[in-house]
Amino acid sequence: MKNKKLKDKLTIGVFSSSSPISATVPVRYRRGKEYLQSKGIDVVDGILYKKQD
Protein backbone atom coordinates (compact mmCIF):
# COMPACT_ATOMS: atom_id res chain seq x y z
CA MET A 1 0.00 0.00 0.00
CA LYS A 2 1.42 3.36 -1.00
CA ASN A 3 0.78 6.60 0.80
CA LYS A 4 -0.95 9.36 -1.12
CA LYS A 5 1.00 12.54 -1.79
CA LEU A 6 0.05 15.44 0.42
CA LYS A 7 -1.46 18.40 -1.37
CA ASP A 8 -0.62 20.96 1.32
CA LYS A 9 2.65 21.38 3.14
CA LEU A 10 2.61 19.49 6.46
CA THR A 11 4.28 20.87 9.58
CA ILE A 12 4.73 18.96 12.81
CA GLY A 13 6.06 20.05 16.19
CA VAL A 14 8.42 17.76 18.10
CA PHE A 15 8.88 17.56 21.85
CA SER A 16 10.31 15.05 24.33
CA SER A 17 8.07 14.59 27.31
CA SER A 18 9.99 11.88 29.16
CA SER A 19 13.26 11.12 27.39
CA PRO A 20 15.25 14.08 26.05
CA ILE A 21 16.60 12.32 22.96
CA SER A 22 17.64 15.63 21.39
CA ALA A 23 19.96 16.25 24.35
CA THR A 24 21.21 12.72 25.08
CA VAL A 25 21.60 11.38 21.51
CA PRO A 26 21.52 14.39 19.16
CA VAL A 27 22.68 12.35 16.15
CA ARG A 28 19.62 10.09 16.42
CA TYR A 29 17.28 13.05 16.76
CA ARG A 30 18.85 14.82 13.78
CA ARG A 31 18.61 11.67 11.66
CA GLY A 32 14.89 11.34 12.42
CA LYS A 33 14.30 15.01 11.70
CA GLU A 34 16.18 14.80 8.40
CA TYR A 35 14.11 11.76 7.40
CA LEU A 36 10.85 13.64 7.98
CA GLN A 37 12.17 16.65 6.07
CA SER A 38 13.18 14.40 3.16
CA LYS A 39 9.53 13.36 2.95
CA GLY A 40 8.49 17.01 2.57
CA ILE A 41 7.43 17.61 6.18
CA ASP A 42 8.47 20.80 7.98
CA VAL A 43 9.67 20.06 11.53
CA VAL A 44 9.46 22.62 14.32
CA ASP A 45 11.52 21.97 17.46
CA GLY A 46 9.64 22.47 20.71
CA ILE A 47 10.82 24.58 23.63
CA LEU A 48 12.38 21.50 25.28
CA TYR A 49 14.72 20.92 22.34
CA LYS A 50 18.25 20.08 23.62
CA LYS A 51 17.13 20.46 27.24
CA GLN A 52 17.32 17.87 29.99
CA ASP A 53 16.51 17.81 33.66
PyMOL CGO cylinders between C-alpha atoms (Angstrom):
from pymol import cmd
from pymol.cgo import CYLINDER

trace = [
    CYLINDER, 0.00, 0.00, 0.00, 1.42, 3.36, -1.00, 0.3, 1, 1, 1, 1, 1, 1,
    CYLINDER, 1.42, 3.36, -1.00, 0.78, 6.60, 0.80, 0.3, 1, 1, 1, 1, 1, 1,
    CYLINDER, 0.78, 6.60, 0.80, -0.95, 9.36, -1.12, 0.3, 1, 1, 1, 1, 1, 1,
    CYLINDER, -0.95, 9.36, -1.12, 1.00, 12.54, -1.79, 0.3, 1, 1, 1, 1, 1, 1,
    CYLINDER, 1.00, 12.54, -1.79, 0.05, 15.44, 0.42, 0.3, 1, 1, 1, 1, 1, 1,
    CYLINDER, 0.05, 15.44, 0.42, -1.46, 18.40, -1.37, 0.3, 1, 1, 1, 1, 1, 1,
    CYLINDER, -1.46, 18.40, -1.37, -0.62, 20.96, 1.32, 0.3, 1, 1, 1, 1, 1, 1,
    CYLINDER, -0.62, 20.96, 1.32, 2.65, 21.38, 3.14, 0.3, 1, 1, 1, 1, 1, 1,
    CYLINDER, 2.65, 21.38, 3.14, 2.61, 19.49, 6.46, 0.3, 1, 1, 1, 1, 1, 1,
    CYLINDER, 2.61, 19.49, 6.46, 4.28, 20.87, 9.58, 0.3, 1, 1, 1, 1, 1, 1,
    CYLINDER, 4.28, 20.87, 9.58, 4.73, 18.96, 12.81, 0.3, 1, 1, 1, 1, 1, 1,
    CYLINDER, 4.73, 18.96, 12.81, 6.06, 20.05, 16.19, 0.3, 1, 1, 1, 1, 1, 1,
    CYLINDER, 6.06, 20.05, 16.19, 8.42, 17.76, 18.10, 0.3, 1, 1, 1, 1, 1, 1,
    CYLINDER, 8.42, 17.76, 18.10, 8.88, 17.56, 21.85, 0.3, 1, 1, 1, 1, 1, 1,
    CYLINDER, 8.88, 17.56, 21.85, 10.31, 15.05, 24.33, 0.3, 1, 1, 1, 1, 1, 1,
    CYLINDER, 10.31, 15.05, 24.33, 8.07, 14.59, 27.31, 0.3, 1, 1, 1, 1, 1, 1,
    CYLINDER, 8.07, 14.59, 27.31, 9.99, 11.88, 29.16, 0.3, 1, 1, 1, 1, 1, 1,
    CYLINDER, 9.99, 11.88, 29.16, 13.26, 11.12, 27.39, 0.3, 1, 1, 1, 1, 1, 1,
    CYLINDER, 13.26, 11.12, 27.39, 15.25, 14.08, 26.05, 0.3, 1, 1, 1, 1, 1, 1,
    CYLINDER, 15.25, 14.08, 26.05, 16.60, 12.32, 22.96, 0.3, 1, 1, 1, 1, 1, 1,
    CYLINDER, 16.60, 12.32, 22.96, 17.64, 15.63, 21.39, 0.3, 1, 1, 1, 1, 1, 1,
    CYLINDER, 17.64, 15.63, 21.39, 19.96, 16.25, 24.35, 0.3, 1, 1, 1, 1, 1, 1,
    CYLINDER, 19.96, 16.25, 24.35, 21.21, 12.72, 25.08, 0.3, 1, 1, 1, 1, 1, 1,
    CYLINDER, 21.21, 12.72, 25.08, 21.60, 11.38, 21.51, 0.3, 1, 1, 1, 1, 1, 1,
    CYLINDER, 21.60, 11.38, 21.51, 21.52, 14.39, 19.16, 0.3, 1, 1, 1, 1, 1, 1,
    CYLINDER, 21.52, 14.39, 19.16, 22.68, 12.35, 16.15, 0.3, 1, 1, 1, 1, 1, 1,
    CYLINDER, 22.68, 12.35, 16.15, 19.62, 10.09, 16.42, 0.3, 1, 1, 1, 1, 1, 1,
    CYLINDER, 19.62, 10.09, 16.42, 17.28, 13.05, 16.76, 0.3, 1, 1, 1, 1, 1, 1,
    CYLINDER, 17.28, 13.05, 16.76, 18.85, 14.82, 13.78, 0.3, 1, 1, 1, 1, 1, 1,
    CYLINDER, 18.85, 14.82, 13.78, 18.61, 11.67, 11.66, 0.3, 1, 1, 1, 1, 1, 1,
    CYLINDER, 18.61, 11.67, 11.66, 14.89, 11.34, 12.42, 0.3, 1, 1, 1, 1, 1, 1,
    CYLINDER, 14.89, 11.34, 12.42, 14.30, 15.01, 11.70, 0.3, 1, 1, 1, 1, 1, 1,
    CYLINDER, 14.30, 15.01, 11.70, 16.18, 14.80, 8.40, 0.3, 1, 1, 1, 1, 1, 1,
    CYLINDER, 16.18, 14.80, 8.40, 14.11, 11.76, 7.40, 0.3, 1, 1, 1, 1, 1, 1,
    CYLINDER, 14.11, 11.76, 7.40, 10.85, 13.64, 7.98, 0.3, 1, 1, 1, 1, 1, 1,
    CYLINDER, 10.85, 13.64, 7.98, 12.17, 16.65, 6.07, 0.3, 1, 1, 1, 1, 1, 1,
    CYLINDER, 12.17, 16.65, 6.07, 13.18, 14.40, 3.16, 0.3, 1, 1, 1, 1, 1, 1,
    CYLINDER, 13.18, 14.40, 3.16, 9.53, 13.36, 2.95, 0.3, 1, 1, 1, 1, 1, 1,
    CYLINDER, 9.53, 13.36, 2.95, 8.49, 17.01, 2.57, 0.3, 1, 1, 1, 1, 1, 1,
    CYLINDER, 8.49, 17.01, 2.57, 7.43, 17.61, 6.18, 0.3, 1, 1, 1, 1, 1, 1,
    CYLINDER, 7.43, 17.61, 6.18, 8.47, 20.80, 7.98, 0.3, 1, 1, 1, 1, 1, 1,
    CYLINDER, 8.47, 20.80, 7.98, 9.67, 20.06, 11.53, 0.3, 1, 1, 1, 1, 1, 1,
    CYLINDER, 9.67, 20.06, 11.53, 9.46, 22.62, 14.32, 0.3, 1, 1, 1, 1, 1, 1,
    CYLINDER, 9.46, 22.62, 14.32, 11.52, 21.97, 17.46, 0.3, 1, 1, 1, 1, 1, 1,
    CYLINDER, 11.52, 21.97, 17.46, 9.64, 22.47, 20.71, 0.3, 1, 1, 1, 1, 1, 1,
    CYLINDER, 9.64, 22.47, 20.71, 10.82, 24.58, 23.63, 0.3, 1, 1, 1, 1, 1, 1,
    CYLINDER, 10.82, 24.58, 23.63, 12.38, 21.50, 25.28, 0.3, 1, 1, 1, 1, 1, 1,
    CYLINDER, 12.38, 21.50, 25.28, 14.72, 20.92, 22.34, 0.3, 1, 1, 1, 1, 1, 1,
    CYLINDER, 14.72, 20.92, 22.34, 18.25, 20.08, 23.62, 0.3, 1, 1, 1, 1, 1, 1,
    CYLINDER, 18.25, 20.08, 23.62, 17.13, 20.46, 27.24, 0.3, 1, 1, 1, 1, 1, 1,
    CYLINDER, 17.13, 20.46, 27.24, 17.32, 17.87, 29.99, 0.3, 1, 1, 1, 1, 1, 1,
    CYLINDER, 17.32, 17.87, 29.99, 16.51, 17.81, 33.66, 0.3, 1, 1, 1, 1, 1, 1,
]
cmd.load_cgo(trace, "trace")
